[in-house]
Amino acid sequence: MAKGTKQDQSRSLLKLAYEAFERGDVVEARRLSTAVLSGKLGPDEPKAATELAKKLSTAEAPVDESPQAVAQEIISRTGVPPKPYLFVAAVAAAFIGLVILAVVRY
């Protein structure tokens, strides 16, 4: 397996998490952000946090420029909403109920 270049090895975990977030790779973004929250901070993290806080901030919800705040924001944006799963469960329950009704009736 080829080793990464020195430039790839010195990249910030926050930048990698944000790039994964932009690509739509939610699992990787959450994994890297969790690593930042657990204390795996590199020397480039404060600079990357300042840069990414500006990208992630909105007028209603500004993001603090600390690495932990940026990582927490990425994690909060990659959460899976429970509403689709509840909808699928309700449809499955209705379908099973109709099948049981059909079997009992006919």
C-alpha atoms as an extended CHARMM CRD file, in Angstrom:
* protein
*
       106  EXT
         1         1  MET       CA              0.0000000000        0.0000000000        0.0000000000  PROA      1               0.0000000000
         2         2  ALA       CA              1.3720000000        3.3960000000       -0.9100000000  PROA      2               0.0000000000
         3         3  LYS       CA              2.0910000000        5.8920000000        1.8230000000  PROA      3               0.0000000000
         4         4  GLY       CA              0.5970000000        9.3570000000        1.6490000000  PROA      4               0.0000000000
         5         5  THR       CA              2.7250000000       12.3480000000        0.8610000000  PROA      5               0.0000000000
         6         6  LYS       CA              3.9300000000       14.6590000000        3.6010000000  PROA      6               0.0000000000
         7         7  GLN       CA              1.2690000000       17.1830000000        2.5710000000  PROA      7               0.0000000000
         8         8  ASP       CA             -1.5010000000       14.5860000000        3.0430000000  PROA      8               0.0000000000
         9         9  GLN       CA             -0.1430000000       13.5750000000        6.4590000000  PROA      9               0.0000000000
        10        10  SER       CA             -0.0380000000       17.1690000000        7.7660000000  PROA      10              0.0000000000
        11        11  ARG       CA             -3.6550000000       17.9480000000        6.8600000000  PROA      11              0.0000000000
        12        12  SER       CA             -6.0010000000       19.0130000000        9.5760000000  PROA      12              0.0000000000
        13        13  LEU       CA             -8.6150000000       16.5320000000       10.7890000000  PROA      13              0.0000000000
        14        14  LEU       CA            -11.1930000000       19.3150000000       10.6770000000  PROA      14              0.0000000000
        15        15  LYS       CA            -10.4330000000       20.0600000000        7.0350000000  PROA      15              0.0000000000
        16        16  LEU       CA            -10.6710000000       16.3760000000        6.2010000000  PROA      16              0.0000000000
        17        17  ALA       CA            -13.9740000000       16.1460000000        8.0850000000  PROA      17              0.0000000000
        18        18  TYR       CA            -15.3470000000       19.1710000000        6.2460000000  PROA      18              0.0000000000
        19        19  GLU       CA            -14.2570000000       17.7620000000        2.8700000000  PROA      19              0.0000000000
        20        20  ALA       CA            -15.9830000000       14.4750000000        3.7160000000  PROA      20              0.0000000000
        21        21  PHE       CA            -19.0810000000       16.4690000000        4.7200000000  PROA      21              0.0000000000
        22        22  GLU       CA            -19.0150000000       18.3060000000        1.3930000000  PROA      22              0.0000000000
        23        23  ARG       CA            -18.6760000000       15.0030000000       -0.4930000000  PROA      23              0.0000000000
        24        24  GLY       CA            -21.6420000000       13.5930000000        1.3870000000  PROA      24              0.0000000000
        25        25  ASP       CA            -19.5860000000       11.0200000000        3.3030000000  PROA      25              0.0000000000
        26        26  VAL       CA            -21.4240000000       11.4330000000        6.5930000000  PROA      26              0.0000000000
        27        27  VAL       CA            -19.7780000000        8.4840000000        8.3440000000  PROA      27              0.0000000000
        28        28  GLU       CA            -16.2430000000        9.7180000000        7.6610000000  PROA      28              0.0000000000
        29        29  ALA       CA            -17.1250000000       13.2960000000        8.6190000000  PROA      29              0.0000000000
        30        30  ARG       CA            -18.5800000000       12.1420000000       11.9450000000  PROA      30              0.0000000000
        31        31  ARG       CA            -15.6100000000        9.8390000000       12.6200000000  PROA      31              0.0000000000
        32        32  LEU       CA            -13.0540000000       12.5890000000       12.0320000000  PROA      32              0.0000000000
        33        33  SER       CA            -15.0510000000       15.1470000000       14.0270000000  PROA      33              0.0000000000
        34        34  THR       CA            -15.3600000000       12.7070000000       16.9180000000  PROA      34              0.0000000000
        35        35  ALA       CA            -11.5850000000       12.2560000000       16.8310000000  PROA      35              0.0000000000
        36        36  VAL       CA            -11.1690000000       16.0230000000       17.1900000000  PROA      36              0.0000000000
        37        37  LEU       CA            -13.5980000000       16.0840000000       20.1200000000  PROA      37              0.0000000000
        38        38  SER       CA            -11.7000000000       13.2430000000       21.8130000000  PROA      38              0.0000000000
        39        39  GLY       CA             -8.5460000000       15.3740000000       21.8420000000  PROA      39              0.0000000000
        40        40  LYS       CA             -6.5990000000       14.3570000000       18.7320000000  PROA      40              0.0000000000
        41        41  LEU       CA             -5.6600000000       17.8830000000       17.7610000000  PROA      41              0.0000000000
        42        42  GLY       CA             -2.8480000000       18.6330000000       15.3620000000  PROA      42              0.0000000000
        43        43  PRO       CA             -0.8930000000       21.8770000000       15.0700000000  PROA      43              0.0000000000
        44        44  ASP       CA             -3.0390000000       23.0110000000       12.1170000000  PROA      44              0.0000000000
        45        45  GLU       CA             -6.3890000000       22.6340000000       13.9030000000  PROA      45              0.0000000000
        46        46  PRO       CA             -6.8150000000       26.2040000000       15.2990000000  PROA      46              0.0000000000
        47        47  LYS       CA             -6.1410000000       27.7600000000       11.9040000000  PROA      47              0.0000000000
        48        48  ALA       CA             -8.4780000000       25.3020000000       10.1760000000  PROA      48              0.0000000000
        49        49  ALA       CA            -11.1410000000       25.9060000000       12.8270000000  PROA      49              0.0000000000
        50        50  THR       CA            -11.0460000000       29.6580000000       12.2190000000  PROA      50              0.0000000000
        51        51  GLU       CA            -11.3680000000       29.1340000000        8.4760000000  PROA      51              0.0000000000
        52        52  LEU       CA            -14.1710000000       26.5630000000        8.7240000000  PROA      52              0.0000000000
        53        53  ALA       CA            -16.1170000000       28.5240000000       11.3460000000  PROA      53              0.0000000000
        54        54  LYS       CA            -16.5940000000       31.2710000000        8.7690000000  PROA      54              0.0000000000
        55        55  LYS       CA            -17.8800000000       28.7350000000        6.2120000000  PROA      55              0.0000000000
        56        56  LEU       CA            -20.2390000000       27.0170000000        8.6500000000  PROA      56              0.0000000000
        57        57  SER       CA            -21.6040000000       30.1500000000       10.3330000000  PROA      57              0.0000000000
        58        58  THR       CA            -24.9560000000       31.6050000000        9.4300000000  PROA      58              0.0000000000
        59        59  ALA       CA            -26.5140000000       34.9110000000       10.4520000000  PROA      59              0.0000000000
        60        60  GLU       CA            -28.8080000000       33.1490000000       12.9350000000  PROA      60              0.0000000000
        61        61  ALA       CA            -26.2600000000       30.6700000000       14.3120000000  PROA      61              0.0000000000
        62        62  PRO       CA            -22.6320000000       31.7640000000       14.3690000000  PROA      62              0.0000000000
        63        63  VAL       CA            -20.0640000000       29.0370000000       15.0440000000  PROA      63              0.0000000000
        64        64  ASP       CA            -17.2810000000       29.6020000000       17.5670000000  PROA      64              0.0000000000
        65        65  GLU       CA            -13.7650000000       29.4590000000       16.1250000000  PROA      65              0.0000000000
        66        66  SER       CA            -12.5210000000       26.6990000000       18.4410000000  PROA      66              0.0000000000
        67        67  PRO       CA            -11.7800000000       23.2470000000       16.9740000000  PROA      67              0.0000000000
        68        68  GLN       CA            -14.2570000000       21.6030000000       19.3560000000  PROA      68              0.0000000000
        69        69  ALA       CA            -17.0980000000       23.9360000000       18.3340000000  PROA      69              0.0000000000
        70        70  VAL       CA            -16.4540000000       23.3570000000       14.6250000000  PROA      70              0.0000000000
        71        71  ALA       CA            -16.2950000000       19.5870000000       15.1320000000  PROA      71              0.0000000000
        72        72  GLN       CA            -19.5430000000       19.6730000000       17.1150000000  PROA      72              0.0000000000
        73        73  GLU       CA            -21.1970000000       21.6980000000       14.3310000000  PROA      73              0.0000000000
        74        74  ILE       CA            -20.1420000000       19.1410000000       11.7050000000  PROA      74              0.0000000000
        75        75  ILE       CA            -21.5040000000       16.3330000000       13.8880000000  PROA      75              0.0000000000
        76        76  SER       CA            -24.8020000000       18.1470000000       14.3960000000  PROA      76              0.0000000000
        77        77  ARG       CA            -25.1770000000       18.7180000000       10.6420000000  PROA      77              0.0000000000
        78        78  THR       CA            -24.5390000000       15.0610000000        9.8040000000  PROA      78              0.0000000000
        79        79  GLY       CA            -27.1540000000       13.5990000000       12.1430000000  PROA      79              0.0000000000
        80        80  VAL       CA            -29.7930000000       11.3930000000       10.5940000000  PROA      80              0.0000000000
        81        81  PRO       CA            -33.3450000000       12.6130000000       11.2520000000  PROA      81              0.0000000000
        82        82  PRO       CA            -35.6520000000        9.9440000000       12.6930000000  PROA      82              0.0000000000
        83        83  LYS       CA            -38.7220000000       11.0480000000       10.7030000000  PROA      83              0.0000000000
        84        84  PRO       CA            -38.1020000000        8.8650000000        7.5900000000  PROA      84              0.0000000000
        85        85  TYR       CA            -37.5610000000        5.7900000000        9.7590000000  PROA      85              0.0000000000
        86        86  LEU       CA            -40.7820000000        6.4430000000       11.6500000000  PROA      86              0.0000000000
        87        87  PHE       CA            -42.6480000000        6.8370000000        8.3580000000  PROA      87              0.0000000000
        88        88  VAL       CA            -41.2740000000        3.5340000000        7.0410000000  PROA      88              0.0000000000
        89        89  ALA       CA            -42.1950000000        1.7970000000       10.3030000000  PROA      89              0.0000000000
        90        90  ALA       CA            -45.7610000000        3.1370000000       10.1030000000  PROA      90              0.0000000000
        91        91  VAL       CA            -46.1440000000        2.0200000000        6.4820000000  PROA      91              0.0000000000
        92        92  ALA       CA            -44.7220000000       -1.4240000000        7.3020000000  PROA      92              0.0000000000
        93        93  ALA       CA            -47.1230000000       -1.7790000000       10.2560000000  PROA      93              0.0000000000
        94        94  ALA       CA            -50.0770000000       -0.8000000000        8.0630000000  PROA      94              0.0000000000
        95        95  PHE       CA            -49.0270000000       -3.2780000000        5.3710000000  PROA      95              0.0000000000
        96        96  ILE       CA            -48.6500000000       -6.1010000000        7.8990000000  PROA      96              0.0000000000
        97        97  GLY       CA            -52.0300000000       -5.2270000000        9.3800000000  PROA      97              0.0000000000
        98        98  LEU       CA            -53.6760000000       -5.3690000000        5.9570000000  PROA      98              0.0000000000
        99        99  VAL       CA            -52.0310000000       -8.7110000000        5.1730000000  PROA      99              0.0000000000
       100       100  ILE       CA            -53.2410000000      -10.1450000000        8.4850000000  PROA      100             0.0000000000
       101       101  LEU       CA            -56.7490000000       -8.7760000000        7.8250000000  PROA      101             0.0000000000
       102       102  ALA       CA            -56.7630000000      -10.3440000000        4.3540000000  PROA      102             0.0000000000
       103       103  VAL       CA            -55.6020000000      -13.7340000000        5.6640000000  PROA      103             0.0000000000
       104       104  VAL       CA            -58.1790000000      -13.7830000000        8.4690000000  PROA      104             0.0000000000
       105       105  ARG       CA            -61.0260000000      -12.5940000000        6.2880000000  PROA      105             0.0000000000
       106       106  TYR       CA            -60.4330000000      -14.7880000000        3.2190000000  PROA      106             0.0000000000
